[in-house]
């Protein structure tokens, strides 16, 4: 399969400006996982399709989720079997189609003495969870085994635990992989392109004014249907109130701790001592993650979310509940991230952690909007959106192959014989493009950066092929080096500078400007409060 890179941004803009692109069947607004999934389905059905994103791809919730691809035990416990079934089916599909990008992970659910749920009820819950997924992974374990797995765990007050499996991913790379599949199939995408306003005639939406955020230039674009997939921002274009809904933005914050200071090989629930909420401690990208908070986010959505002092204290206190002998300290934190997810409510107040994660789709004349939902069910959401958009479109194809991701015929050992495991990991993130990614980089760039599974060849590839406009695009979303390395990855920036100047022609002045911008973003949004 030949490599297909992202559409050249300048060329695409020139074509749209000249009108040679003509009327689109579908324009998708929003470059997160939801919009990416919708584009994938629109292209698969044979529609001429464009996706625009006002920031960078996966800038919002889709690079700042909890990285979990899961069915949702809480939803099952509350009786929402339909949502759980869909999520578990999608989880299994993603694990099968995107191995090493979506990876199964063991989870441990401690049972507390004299607290809900009792052991018998928990056993039924995990049996049903596996049954809906079509697997059998769960089992009950005793305190002794739990203490052997988590050696610093205080098992006082515990009545054993249940083991089961869910999955984790790199959410930004998952979004990028879906976008690559869409582009390969003929879709067009452009980041840093804002939907300035909708075009309407006789009350019907028939396109939009697109603005290049970098230059301020604007052009009209015509479309048979516009799809609003902007998540927490969806009310700016669509009117959720007309459908009897309210979009409530909720913030989830997370801490990244060095694994050597706070090691966990698998995920474990923790019960917060203050309010009894269950949170997670889990491994991700060679680090340990503590998260998440789940609180109303009243701040300006155009400003990136960041962790507060209260959230920092809350997460550290939760970890200290089960690991009192060796609790992580704020000085141990490498970085943090906070994401805002859209929760669909009836407008009534309540416990945010109990709010529904189901998505909603509503239709206004020529405009289809979608919000809510969760990372795991993006494909299910996309199918729902395209079904409702069909009334504005000609008959689309009904392909027999419903795979999200193309299969690849090579193995990690073929592209990286000295490290086949990392080769498989690259195939998961890039598909067969991983072969050219490695072959087009010098040998020294193919070696993993110490302490990570990422190599500089990935940075070179992103700068060349993945529509990187700014250094933060590269460090925080195309790669996760800004999160995984101390001080936002200062140790690799000199080498990144050399690659950016070589591949993109960045001048020293441009590099210094990007560096200043990037350091400001890291300091304001990805550290913890005492570092600001």
Helices and strands as residue ranges (DSSP letters): H 9-18, E 24-29, H 33-44, E 49-52, G 61-63, E 68-69, H 73-77, H 81-97, E 102-112, H 119-133, E 139-141, H 143-149, E 158-169, H 171-184, E 188-190, E 193-201, E 204-212, E 218-228, G 231-236, G 240-243, E 246-258, E 267-271, E 278-284, E 287-291, E 295-296, H 309-322, G 330-332, E 333-345, G 352-354, E 359-364, E 367-372, G 375-377, H 378-389, G 390-392, H 412-415, G 417-419, H 420-430, H 433-439, G 443-446, H 456-465, H 471-473, I 474-478, H 481-484, G 486-492, H 493-504, H 508-525, G 529-531
